[in-house]
Structure formats: C-alpha cells, structure tokens
C-alpha cells in the first residue's frame, strides 16, 4: 500500500511539473530583441520571420 502511494505521488508530481511547464510556455511573452530587418549575406546573421513588436 505504501509503495502504491509513493508511485501515485510521483506520478502526480510529474504531471504537475509538466502542467507548470505548459502554463509558462503558453502565458509568457519574451521581450522584443533587436534583429536584422533586411537580408544579409554574412554567415551567422539571422532575421526574424515576423516581428512581434
């Protein structure tokens, strides 16, 4: 009975941790970051596909 209780508690803890990660991912909005607006031929520079700000 104790083992089943521990297994249930571990499953509940795992589920709550994943639920928290989903909540944070859905409700967070990253701050605006400067990015290139025009194409660049320089390797290692990227542009945002669509600006969010």
C-alpha positions as CSV (number, residue, x, y, z in Angstrom):
1,X,0.0,0.0,0.0
2,X,2.9,2.4,0.8
3,X,4.6,1.6,-2.5
4,X,1.4,2.4,-4.4
5,X,1.0,5.6,-2.5
6,X,4.6,6.6,-3.4
7,X,4.1,5.7,-7.0
8,X,0.9,7.8,-7.1
9,X,2.6,10.7,-5.5
10,X,5.5,10.5,-8.0
11,X,3.1,10.4,-11.0
12,X,1.1,13.4,-9.5
13,X,4.4,15.4,-9.0
14,X,5.5,14.6,-12.6
15,X,2.1,15.6,-14.0
16,X,2.1,18.9,-12.0
17,X,5.6,19.7,-13.1
18,X,4.6,19.2,-16.8
19,X,1.4,21.2,-16.3
20,X,3.5,24.1,-14.9
21,X,5.8,24.0,-18.0
22,X,2.9,24.1,-20.3
23,X,1.4,27.0,-18.4
24,X,4.6,29.0,-18.5
25,X,5.1,28.3,-22.2
26,X,1.5,29.5,-23.1
27,X,1.4,32.6,-20.8
28,X,4.9,34.0,-21.3
29,X,5.8,36.6,-23.9
30,X,9.5,37.2,-24.5
31,X,10.8,40.7,-24.6
32,X,11.5,42.3,-28.0
33,X,15.0,41.7,-29.3
34,X,16.7,43.8,-32.0
35,X,17.1,41.9,-35.2
36,X,18.1,42.5,-38.8
37,X,15.3,43.8,-40.9
38,X,16.9,43.1,-44.3
39,X,18.6,40.1,-45.8
40,X,22.3,39.8,-45.1
41,X,24.8,37.7,-47.0
42,X,27.0,37.4,-43.9
43,X,27.1,33.9,-42.4
44,X,25.8,33.7,-38.8
45,X,23.2,36.5,-39.0
46,X,19.6,35.8,-38.9
47,X,16.3,37.7,-39.4
48,X,13.1,37.3,-37.5
49,X,10.4,35.7,-39.7
50,X,7.8,38.0,-38.3
51,X,8.4,40.8,-35.8
52,X,6.2,40.5,-32.7
53,X,6.8,44.1,-31.5
